[in-house]
Amino acid sequence: MKYNFDEIVNRRNTYSMKWDGGELIKKMRLTERYDENTIPLFTADMDLPVPQPLVDALHKTVDHRIFGYSVFPNDYYEAIQHWFKKRHDWDIKKDEIVYSPGTVHALNVAVKAFTKQGDGVIIQRPVYPPFTRVIESNGRQVRNNALITDENGYYSIDFADFEAKAKEENTKLFILCNPQNPTGRVFNREELQKLTEICDRNGVLIFADEIHGDLIRSNHSFIPIAKAASSTEHIITFTAINKTFNVAGLHCTNVIITNPELRKTFTNELGMQLASPFTISALIAVYNHGEDWLEQLKEYIDGTMEWVVEFLAERMPKVKVRIPEGTYIMWMDFSSYGISPKEVHDRIYNKANVILEDGIMFGEEGLHYQRICIPSPRPMIKEAFERIAKEFEDLN
Ligand SMILES: Cc1ncc(COP(=O)(O)O)c(C=O)c1O
């Protein structure tokens, strides 16, 4: 089946956080303005319709007319195993899979289960803001191994600093984001091996948030850290269908834990978690029949990213941006305009009426950046960039 991702599907009045979340979004201080002309491109959720086999599976579930407590059938586990084997050459055993109703929820539970008050947790800013929140709200301490960027906006890991932080006495955990949100880096085998070696040497547990792992540019590949490491004894991987198939509202995360002791500790803290029949049938449908859609989607996202880079080079040449290796996120550096981050914000959010995410939310390393999520119909992305470019014309 051929999908038309240019189609604009009206999401207003569907309980969409992006499109119906006006007051909430204002409260989160993302913007002062939110009206019927706002283009919201801040959150990692797509404005694109999902694979048809998923729609069909959900219709079938609705048509049954009873939505009681549900169990995970073998088909659920087999679909996960099949997907990771086929897409990432990763053999996962059924027993190693633990369902959680969300990734941030699972991270929060895992931080509580494996660390204690005052323990240090390494993260690599700029990074997805809830990482900081799950550490600090539980009374643990952030050890920031900031990523380093070169003059082309390519990010890499400061391994000397990473090792120093891993050696600190109370450092117990490292939360890896790979593919990395917001920089779009997809760490290579050598980088992943180095990280695992340092963690192993220093008794540091690894949580790997790999939920963007299916959204990779066509000229790149993704290696799960569990495949790069010599042992998975100290690795817990967080996977999900939510980013890949645009089903964040169905709350379906699967945590992969090979070490039985770690798994027991985690499941004890998590408690018994049941999923809805919609979530179960969705996962089975997308992992068994969603590949064709995903390939078309990836091609579409690649095309949109190429368009963005060309547009910015021509119309906003002071914005530094590169096509990321993975994710559907673009990380734009506005520092060359020589205006304050507040003014950049005002021109984009209040004047152009486009809502992005201020880079400062990802750590102080992001002060001059804006993050945009681009998995929306290309005409919508073009309109958003046209509006933004107009507001910066006087500074070119
Ligand atoms: C790296 C990363 N982890 C977790 C999440 C959120 O996942 P969930 O909705 O399953 O909690 C996001 C959403 O943007 C993300 O980018």
The ligand as an ORCA input file, in Angstrom:
! r2SCAN-3c Opt
* xyz 0 1
  C      14.388      9.711     24.269
  C      12.958      9.655     24.695
  N      12.602      8.832     25.702
  C      11.323      8.752     26.126
  C      10.327      9.518     25.529
  C       8.922      9.409     26.026
  O       8.488      8.111     25.931
  P       7.128      7.647     26.638
  O       6.026      8.461     26.036
  O       7.050      6.204     26.296
  O       7.276      7.907     28.095
  C      10.656     10.386     24.482
  C       9.614     11.220     23.861
  O       9.865     12.149     23.167
  C      12.005     10.445     24.053
  O      12.363     11.245     23.046
*
